[in-house]
């Protein structure tokens, strides 16, 4: 009888210990901030902030242009799923993405960049952005995020001010991620946006 009781007790303790172990790989490190409450509530249409790079693409070692292509496709699909419509005429909002990379000390100098430029994955693609962020609480430069962090920005078309930013820390551990990985990371961010306003 005592032997059976001891065995049952050990089994229960083991089950409790196993259930208390938490796998960190499933933790979602996605966050968003906005310039004001409901700032996207009346938006229905969008366009890319810079549909074409302002300079010739210049991918460094370890960077792959397919990441850029995957991101464009995934963002458009996820925004469509939220009810937003892409347009080239008077969009309600502009969309831009970025992926943070570690900045080599030799490159971490303001004088190396023109207005709107910075060291990031998008910089490696030959362009950066120059929209304002004065009204966005908690704003930080792209290169201050953990390497591989995916950032999605929503900009007001007329004032060129940042309205909303969503990001997922360390979304990519390499810059040649496949489409499935890219889409899942984009979805995490876009899910934090409200659905498009109904007409």
C-alpha positions as CSV (number, residue, x, y, z in Angstrom):
1,X,0.0,0.0,0.0
2,X,2.8,2.4,1.0
3,X,4.7,1.5,-2.2
4,X,1.6,2.4,-4.3
5,X,1.2,5.7,-2.5
6,X,4.9,6.6,-2.9
7,X,4.7,5.8,-6.7
8,X,1.5,7.9,-7.1
9,X,3.2,10.8,-5.1
10,X,6.3,10.7,-7.3
11,X,4.1,10.6,-10.4
12,X,2.1,13.7,-9.3
13,X,5.3,15.6,-8.4
14,X,6.8,14.8,-11.7
15,X,3.7,16.0,-13.6
16,X,3.7,19.3,-11.6
17,X,7.3,19.9,-12.4
18,X,6.9,19.2,-16.1
19,X,3.8,21.4,-16.3
20,X,5.7,24.3,-14.7
21,X,8.3,24.3,-17.5
22,X,7.6,27.1,-20.0
23,X,8.9,27.0,-23.5
24,X,10.1,30.5,-24.4
25,X,10.0,29.9,-28.1
26,X,6.3,30.6,-28.2
27,X,6.5,34.0,-26.5
28,X,5.2,36.8,-28.7
29,X,7.5,39.9,-28.6
30,X,5.1,42.1,-30.6
31,X,4.3,45.6,-29.6
32,X,2.6,48.7,-31.0
33,X,2.4,52.4,-30.2
34,X,0.2,55.1,-31.7
35,X,0.2,58.9,-31.7
36,X,-3.3,59.0,-30.3
37,X,-6.3,56.8,-29.4
38,X,-8.2,55.6,-32.5
39,X,-5.8,57.3,-34.9
40,X,-6.4,54.6,-37.5
41,X,-10.1,54.2,-36.9
42,X,-11.2,56.1,-40.1
43,X,-8.6,54.6,-42.5
44,X,-9.6,52.4,-45.4
45,X,-7.0,52.9,-48.1
46,X,-3.2,52.8,-48.2
47,X,-0.1,53.2,-50.4
48,X,3.5,52.4,-49.9
49,X,5.5,55.4,-48.5
50,X,8.2,54.8,-51.1
51,X,7.0,52.4,-53.8
52,X,10.4,52.6,-55.5
53,X,13.8,52.9,-53.9
54,X,15.3,56.4,-54.1
55,X,18.8,54.8,-54.8
56,X,20.2,51.8,-56.5
57,X,19.8,48.6,-54.4
58,X,23.1,47.7,-52.7
59,X,22.7,44.5,-50.7
60,X,25.7,43.6,-48.5
61,X,26.9,40.1,-47.6
62,X,24.2,38.1,-45.9
63,X,21.4,40.3,-47.2
64,X,18.9,38.9,-49.7
65,X,16.5,40.9,-51.9
66,X,13.9,38.2,-51.5
67,X,13.3,39.4,-48.0
68,X,12.1,42.7,-49.4
69,X,9.9,41.0,-51.9
70,X,8.4,38.7,-49.3
71,X,7.7,41.6,-46.9
72,X,5.9,43.7,-49.6
73,X,3.7,40.7,-50.5
74,X,3.0,39.7,-46.9
75,X,2.1,43.2,-45.8
76,X,-0.3,43.7,-48.7
77,X,-2.0,40.4,-48.0
78,X,-2.4,41.0,-44.3
79,X,-3.7,44.6,-44.8
80,X,-6.2,43.3,-47.3
81,X,-7.3,40.7,-44.8
82,X,-8.0,43.5,-42.4
83,X,-10.1,45.3,-45.0
84,X,-7.7,47.9,-46.2
85,X,-7.5,48.6,-50.0
86,X,-4.3,49.6,-51.8
87,X,-4.6,52.7,-54.0
88,X,-2.4,55.1,-55.9
89,X,-4.9,58.0,-55.5
90,X,-5.3,59.9,-52.2
91,X,-4.6,57.1,-49.8
92,X,-5.7,57.5,-46.1
93,X,-2.3,56.3,-44.9
94,X,1.2,55.4,-46.1
95,X,3.0,52.2,-45.1
96,X,6.7,51.6,-44.7
97,X,8.7,48.7,-43.2
98,X,12.1,48.3,-41.8
99,X,14.3,45.5,-40.3
100,X,16.9,46.5,-37.8
101,X,20.5,45.3,-38.1
102,X,23.5,45.8,-35.9
103,X,25.5,48.9,-36.7
104,X,29.2,48.5,-37.1
105,X,31.1,51.1,-35.1
106,X,32.8,52.4,-38.2
107,X,29.3,53.1,-39.7
108,X,27.6,54.5,-36.6
109,X,28.3,58.1,-37.4
110,X,25.6,60.7,-38.2
111,X,27.8,62.5,-40.7
112,X,27.7,59.3,-42.9
113,X,24.0,59.7,-43.6
114,X,21.9,62.3,-45.4
115,X,18.5,63.4,-44.0
116,X,16.2,60.4,-43.5
117,X,19.0,57.8,-43.9
118,X,20.1,55.3,-41.3
119,X,21.8,51.9,-41.1
120,X,19.2,49.1,-41.4
121,X,18.0,46.5,-43.8
122,X,16.1,49.1,-45.8
123,X,19.3,51.1,-46.0
124,X,21.0,48.1,-47.5
125,X,18.2,48.1,-50.1
126,X,19.3,51.6,-51.1
127,X,16.8,53.8,-49.3
128,X,15.5,55.0,-45.9
129,X,12.7,57.2,-44.8
130,X,12.3,60.8,-43.7
131,X,8.9,61.1,-42.0
132,X,8.5,62.8,-38.7
133,X,7.8,61.2,-35.3
134,X,7.3,64.1,-32.9
135,X,3.8,62.9,-31.9
136,X,4.6,59.3,-31.3
137,X,5.4,58.5,-27.7
138,X,8.2,56.0,-27.1
139,X,9.7,56.4,-30.6
140,X,13.2,55.2,-31.1
141,X,15.5,54.9,-34.0
142,X,15.5,51.7,-36.1
143,X,19.1,50.9,-35.2
144,X,18.2,50.9,-31.4
145,X,16.0,47.8,-31.9
146,X,17.4,44.3,-31.5
147,X,18.9,42.9,-34.7
148,X,16.3,41.3,-36.9
149,X,13.4,43.3,-35.5
150,X,10.6,43.8,-38.1
151,X,9.0,47.3,-37.9
152,X,5.9,48.4,-39.7
153,X,5.1,52.1,-39.8
154,X,1.9,53.9,-40.7
155,X,2.3,57.6,-41.9
156,X,-0.1,60.4,-42.4
157,X,0.1,61.3,-46.2
158,X,-0.2,65.0,-45.9
159,X,1.9,65.9,-42.8
160,X,4.4,63.0,-43.3
161,X,4.1,62.3,-39.5
162,X,4.3,58.8,-38.0
163,X,0.8,57.8,-36.8
164,X,1.4,54.1,-35.7
165,X,4.2,51.7,-35.3
166,X,4.1,48.0,-34.7
167,X,7.2,45.7,-34.3
168,X,8.2,42.2,-33.3
169,X,11.5,41.9,-31.6
170,X,14.1,39.6,-33.3
171,X,11.6,38.5,-36.0
172,X,14.4,37.3,-38.2
173,X,17.7,35.6,-37.3
174,X,18.8,35.7,-40.9
175,X,18.1,38.0,-43.8
176,X,17.1,35.2,-46.2
177,X,13.9,34.2,-44.4
178,X,11.4,32.3,-46.5
179,X,7.9,33.6,-47.2
180,X,6.2,31.5,-44.6
181,X,8.3,32.9,-41.8
182,X,7.9,36.5,-43.1
183,X,4.1,36.2,-43.4
184,X,3.8,34.9,-39.8
185,X,5.8,37.8,-38.4
186,X,3.9,40.4,-40.5
187,X,0.6,38.9,-39.3
188,X,1.6,39.3,-35.7
189,X,2.1,43.1,-36.3
190,X,-0.9,43.7,-38.5
191,X,-3.2,41.9,-36.0
192,X,-2.5,44.8,-33.6
193,X,-4.1,47.2,-36.1
194,X,-7.8,47.9,-36.1
195,X,-9.9,46.6,-39.0
196,X,-10.4,49.1,-41.8
197,X,-13.3,51.5,-41.4
198,X,-16.5,50.4,-43.0
199,X,-17.7,52.6,-45.8
